[in-house]
Amino acid sequence: MTKPPRETSASTKPPLNGWLGIGIVLVTMTISFFVAYAYLLP
């Protein structure tokens, strides 16, 4: 009852770590792209 459900889902789905890294890289690239685009705006 005191254990968070995300702990169980994380232990049952180990391959999620690889996709998590790819997602973090994608999000970082997208954010940096939008930041650069905003700076390029007049």
N, C-alpha and C positions, 0 to 999 in steps of 0.2 A: 504493500500500500504506500510505503514511504519511498519506494524506488521509482524514479522517473521512467516513463515509458520509452523515452528516447535512448536510454541505456540498452534496453533489450533489443530495440530495432537496430542499433548500431552494432551490437555483437552478432546479430543474426545476418547482417548484410555487410560483410567485410569488403566486397568489391566496390562498395560505394565510395571508398577512399579515393580510388583512381579517378572516378568521375568527378569527385569533389574538387580534386586538384585542377582538372581540366576546366571545371566551371569557374573556379576562382580566377584562373588565368584569363578566361573569356570575359568575365565581369571586369577584371582590371583593365584589359585592353579596351573594352567598350567605354568604361568610365574615362580613361585617358584620352580616347578618341573624341568623346563629347567635350571634355575639358579643352582640348586643343582646338576643336571647332568653335567653342565659345570664345576663346582668346582670339581666333582669326576674325571673328565678327567685328565690324566697325563700331 
